[in-house]
Amino acid sequence: MSASARSTGHDVVVLGGGVAGCVLAARLSEDPGRSVCLVEAGPDHGPRWREWPPTLLDAHALPRDHLWERRTAVHRFRARVLGGSSCVNGCWNTWGSTADHDEWVRAGGERWSAAALEPYRRRAVEQMRLQPVPEHELSAWSGAALESARELGFPRVDMGAPGGPGYGTPLLNALDGTRWNAAFAYLGEARSRPNLTVLGGTAAERLIVRGGRITAAEVVTDGRRNTLTAGTFVVACGTFGSAALLLRSGLGPADELRALGIRPEADLPGVGANLTDQPGLFVPLAPTDALNAALAAKEREGNLYVSRMLIRAAGEGCPEGSWNLHILPSAGDPLFGSLPPGTYEAGISAFLMKPVSRGRVRLRSADPAEAPDIDPGFLSDPGGRDAAALRSGLEIVERLAAAAPLRNLAGPVPGSPSRESSDAELQARLGTYWHPVGTCAMGRPEDPLAVTDGEGRVRGLANLRVVDASVLPTVPASNTQLPVLAAAEMLADAVKD
């Protein structure tokens, strides 16, 4: 059911209706005796998916009309709509490495192991109706990239399941060109439950802390302020939003909060720290007339997708049997800007999947209307390990572009990024994979920067949890949507207990 923000008392309030929030609301409301309220700052476009805006339904492109900020740095992009990033991303779902789970187990315990998360991965795949890439969606470029990867000696692997380095195609949350987001997948049937309330267009401003407990959440709907009360509060506002909400509520580095005029309620120096995202470089190539013609024909069919394959590769500093790079060939309409009809952008990106550099999310002021200060910290590690790993990715890009199947479709462009680029040149050309994590990282009790434990509980707060990508202490060697779906499934069970 839907309701206005006048609703107040619930057993559980979930703040943030993105990927994790939709999972939590659906799973927690399965118990008819538990009342759940899901709060989302962006619009809820309703229970009938066919009535949603066409831009959010079209899996061919990355919509930019449901973001928190317009005309901003690309690393700041974040969705503001029920369903969160699953409404605006590339519909890609891949899985990480065994090393990812080893890192998470050290921070959060055995429930984060590969074996323990496997049933939740399978549950998320089924619930989201994730599909392999259909053959008819492979363009001439994607097909040539698959052949080139095989020629370079990479093995074929299942990108949506545990495995090792290799090439393949992702699982897609797209059905016949329709982006199937988490709101459709998880809230479709759940909306009819009388114990579930969904508040769209309702921004969470701060949590009220009394005696080591959250007593209420202050929210705003159409300029009207109200408070929501509950026995348990779960923050799922995403890596940027969850940290900002905790900081505005007095949960964070005490000295920094005082400097902003915010009374510290719990000194948690790790809130906003440890921001980790996956930087990358796009190496442009010059499409041949034949490639432009093939892509134009694919577009007329309605089946042109910019990217449909990737390579998991081991670059410099990568542990044995793992990978720290995604090599991503793409061809189609440019991500930014436009080209004349019948001409397209082609190239290959190298993304650094396991950076050691760390950034930070800070408040500019105590005003909830002011966007947070987000520093991704790309390539900032003093030892230069990230730059070295990225350069090794560019070397693989060069080899892939030189393989005959791709070489016949596109050639080099003068001045393209190369492994010989200086650190400053790399920094100037950096893009992002849009997979931030870590600002409310889980950790052991002895870790002074740990914000949460392995079940999402916030240190020092009896009834507050964080359940989203922000609790991951390290970024997985994958796109983050499927790991976050699986983690939210697992942590929903922890909240039930």
N, C-alpha and C positions, 0 to 999 in steps of 0.2 A: 504494500500500500504506500501511497505518498501522503505527505502532510506538510503543513507549514512549520516554521521554526517555533511555533508556540508549544509544540510537543516538548516535554521536559524529561520526565522520569523514565529511565530504562534500566535494564540489567547491564547492558553493554552499549557504549557509544563508540563507534568506529569513526575516527576523524580522518577523512581522505578516501575518496571513492575511485582511486586508481586501480591498477591491476591487483595489488594485495588487498585493498579495501573491499573490492567486489568478492574476492575469495572468502574473506573473513565474514562479510555480511551473509553470504549464502550458507556457509558451513555452520556458523554459530546459530543462525535462525532455524536450522533443521530441528532443533529441540523446541517444540511448541511452548514449552514452559519458560523459555528464555526470550525476553524482549530485547530487540536489537535496533539501534538507530544508526544508519549510515549517512554521514555528512560529507557533501562534496561542494567545493567552492564554485565549480563550473556548472554549466547547465546539465540537467537530466532531460534528454530528448524523448523520454517516454518508453513504454514497454513494447511498442510495435516498431521493430527495427527498420521496416521499409519506410517509415516516416522520418527517419533520421536524416540530417543534411547529407546531400549527395557527396560532398567532399570527404566526409568521414566514412562513407561506405565504399568509396572507390579505392581498391587495393593497388591500383597502378601508380599512385602518386603519394607524396608525403604532405598531407594538408597542414596549413599554417594559420588557419583561422580560429583555432581553439587553443591558443597558447596564453600563458600568464603575461608575457611581454611581447610586444611587436617591435620590429626594427631594433633588435638587440644582438649581442654577440652570440654566435651559434652555440657555444657551449652552455648558454643559459636557457636554451629551448626546453620548455616543460609544458606538458598538456594541462589544460584547465577544462575538463569535461568529465562526466561520469564515464568510467572505463579507462581514464588516464592515458598513459602512453600507448596502450593497445589500440587507441583510436587514431593515432597520428604517426605510428612508426612504420617500418617496412614490412611488417607481418612475418618477420624472420624469427625462428625458434631453433636455437642450437644448444648443445650441452657442453659443459666444461670437462676438465681433466680430473684425474684422481688426486693430483697435487692440490687442486682447489679444495677438495673435501678434507684433505689432511690439514690444510691451513685452518679450515673452519672448525674441525674437531679440536684442534689445540686451543681454540678460543671459546667454543661453545659446547663441547662434549660430543658424545657418540651419536646423538640424534642427527648430527650434521654429516655423518659418514656417507660415503657413496651408497653403501648397502641400505642404510636406514632411510635415505631420501629416495631410493629407487621406486618404491610403491607410490610415493607422492608425485614423482615425475610422471609415472604412467597415468595416475589419476588426472593430472593436469592436461596431459596430451589428449586423453579421452574427453574431458569436459570442454576443452577449447576446440575440439574437433580438428586437431592439427592434421594437416595433409601433406604428403610428399608433393614436390613440384610436378604438376602434370606435364607430360611430354610436349603438348602443344604450346606451353608457355616458354619453352626454351627458344631463344632467338638464335640467329646465326652466330652471334657473338658468344652467347652462353655455351652453345654447342662446341664452338671452336676452343673456348676456354677449358671445357672438360677434356677435350682431346689433348690440348697442350699440357695440362696438368699430368695426364697419364704419360705423355712423352717424357716429361721431366722425372718420372719415376715415382710419383706419389701414388700410394694405394687408394682405392676407393673406400670411403668410410661412411657410416651413418652419422650425420651431423646432429641428429636429435637424440642420440643415445650415448652411453659411455663408450669410449674408444680411445684411439690414438691419433697421431698426425695423419693427414691425408687430404683428399679432395672429395667433394660431394655437393649435394644440394640441401638446403635447410628444410625443416618442417614449416608449413605456412598456416597462420590463422586467417586464411582467405579461402572462400568458397566461390568458385566461378567468378572471380573478379571482385567479390564483395568482402571487405575487411570485416572479419568476425571478431569483435572486440570482447573484452572481459565482461562488460555490462550485459551483452547478449548471452554469453556463455554461462555466466554464473548467476545473474539476476533474473534471467528470463522467466523461469518457473518460480523462483523465490519471491518475486514481487507480490504474488497473490497471498502470501502468508500474512495473517493478521498480526503476527508478532514482529514483523519487519517494517520499519519506517525508513523511507529514503528521502532525504532532504537535499534536493539540488539547489544550486545557486546560493549556498549557505557557507560562508567562509568562517573557519575557526580562527579566532584572534588570539586567545590565550587560555591556559588552564589555570584554575584557581586551586592553590595548594594550601592545605591546612593540616598541621600536625603530621606531616609525612604522608598525606593522602591527597588525591585529587578529589575535590568535592564538587566541581562543576567545570564545564567548558563554556566560555563566552563565545557566542557565534553571532554573525550578522547576516541577515537576509533582506535584500532591498532596502538597506539603510536602517533596518530595525534590529536592535540588539536584544539578545535573549540568552538565557543560560540553560544548558542541558545538564541534568544530573544522572548519575549512574553508579552502579557498584564497581564496574570496571571500565576503564578508558583505554582504548587502543589507538595509537597514532600511526597512521599510514599515509602520510602526506608526501612521501617520496624523499629522496636523498637531500634535496634542497629544502623542501617544505617542512619535513619533520624536525630537522635541526632548528630551523627558524622558529617554529612553534614552541619548541622546548625553551629556546633562548628567551623568547618574549614572555614565557611563563616563569622566568627566574631559575631555570634549570640549565646550568652551564658554568663556564669559568667565572667565578665570583667577581674577580677584579674587573673583568671586561663588562659584566653586567652592571656593576655599580657605576662605571664610567658612563653608561648610557641612561642612568637613572632608573634602572630596574633592580628591585630588591632581590638578592639571591635567596632562593628557597632551598637549593641543593647545589653544592660546589661540585660540578661535573666538568672538569677541564676538557674531556674528550668530545663534548657536544660541539659539532661543527668542524672538528678536526678530522684528519685522516681521509679527506675527500680524495677519491680515486676515480679516474675516468680513463678511457682508452683513446689516446691521440692517434692520428694517422695522417698520411700524406697521399694525395691523389696525383698520379702521374698521368697527364693527358697524352693521348695518342691521336694521330690524324686519320680519321676514317677514310677508307677508299670509297669511290663512287658505288662500288658493288655493295659495301656494307650499308651505306646510307639507303640504297634502294631496298635492301633486304629488311632493314629496320622500318622503313616507310610502309612496306607491304605488311609487316607484322602489326604496325599501328593501325592500318586500315582494317585488319581482322579484329582489332580490339584486344590483342594479346601481346602487346609490347610491354615488357617489364625490364627495368634498367638492370637489375641484378637477379640472377637465379642460381649462382654457384659460388663456392669459395674454397680456399685451401687453408687447412690448419697446418702451419709450418713452424719448425723449430729454428729460431734465430739465435743470435749470440746470447749467451748466458742462460739458455733454456735447459732445464733438467732433462736427463735421459728419459725417453719415452713420452714426453709431453710436448707441448707447443706453446709459444708465446706470441704468435703472429696470426692474423687473418689476412690473407691475400685475396682481394675482392675485385675481380674484373667487372666492369659495368659499361653499358652502352645504351643510350636513349636520350630522352629529354634531360637537359642539365638540371642539377639539383638547385642551382641558383641562376637566375637570369633566363634568357631564352635565345633560340637560334632561328634562322629562317626556316620556313616549312620544307620538309624533305631532307634536312641536315640535322645531325645528332652529335652529341658528345660521347666520346669513347675514352677509356683509360683503365688503369688498374690502381687500386689503393692498397697500401700496406698499413694495417692497424696494429698497434702495440697492445696486446691483450693483457699482459701482466706487468704493468709499470711499477717501478719502485718509488717514483715521485709521488708526493702528496700535496694536496691543496687544502682549502679551508672555506667554510661558509661562516660569515659573520653578519651581525645586524649592523645596518647603518644608523638606525635609531630604534627607539621603542615603538614607533608608529607601525602598526601592522600593514598599513597601506604602502609603506616604502619597501621596495624590493630589496632582498638581502644582497650583501657583497659576496660574490662567488669568485674565488680564485682557484682554477683547476690545477695550477701548479705543474703544467705539462713540462716535461724534460728538465725539471728543476733539481733532480738528485745530484748531489755534489760529485759523485764518482762518474757521472756521464754514462751510466749503464743503459738508461732508456734510449739515449741518442744512438748508442752503439747497436742496440737491438733493432731500432728502427732502420738504421742504415743497412743492416743485414736483410731486413725485409725489402728494402729498395733493390738490393742485389737480386733477390728472388723475383721481384717485379720485372727487372731487366731480362732475366732468363725466360720468364713466362712470355713476355712480349716478343722475344726473339724466336720462340718456337713457331714452327711453320704454320700451324692452323690459325694462330692469331696474327702472325706477321703478314699473312696474305690478306688480312682484313683491315689493318691499321698500321701506320708507321710512326716513327719517333717524331716528336715535336721539339724544335730547338729550345734550349733553356729549361727543359723539364727537370724536376727534382732528381737528384742522383745521390748515390752513396757518398760522393765526394763533397757534398754540400757541407758548409760550416754549420756549427750549432745555431748561429744566428739565422742562417738561411732556412734551416729546418724549422726553427721556431716561427719564422715569418709565414711559412707555407702550411702550418699545421691545421688540420681539421679535427673532428671528433666523431667517435662512433655512437655518442649519446648513451653511455652506459655508466652513469655516476653511481657510486656506492660509498658506504663507509662512515658517514658523519654521525651516526649513533651506534658505533661499532660494538659488537658483543666481545666479551673478554672474560678471563678468569678473575676471581675476586682480588688477586694481588696485582692486577694490571691497573695502574692509576688512571689510564685513559679510557678504560672500558666504560661504556654508558649503559649497556644492557648485558644480560646473561644469555645463555643459550636458548632460553624460552621467551626472549623478548622483554623480560621484566627490567624496568629502569631502576638503576641502583638507587636505593634510599627512598623509593616511592612504593607504597604497599599495593596500589591498585592501578598502576600505569605500565603499559607495555608499548613497545614500538615493533611493528611488523611490516617491514618493507625492505627495499634494497639498502637502506641506510644502516641496517644492523650487520651487513656483511663486512668483516674486517678487511677482506681483500676482494678484488674484483675477479670473477671467474674468467677463464679463458674461453669465453663464449659471449654471445648476445645475452643480455640479462633477463629477458622476459620469461623464458621457461624456468630458469633457476628461481626467480622470484615467485612465480606461480607455485612451484613445488615447495619452496620455503614457507609460503603463506598457507598452503594446505597443511603442512606439518605443524606450523605454529598455531593454526586454528585448533588442532587437536590439543595442543598444550594449553591454550586458553580454556577449552572445555573442561580440562582436568582441574 
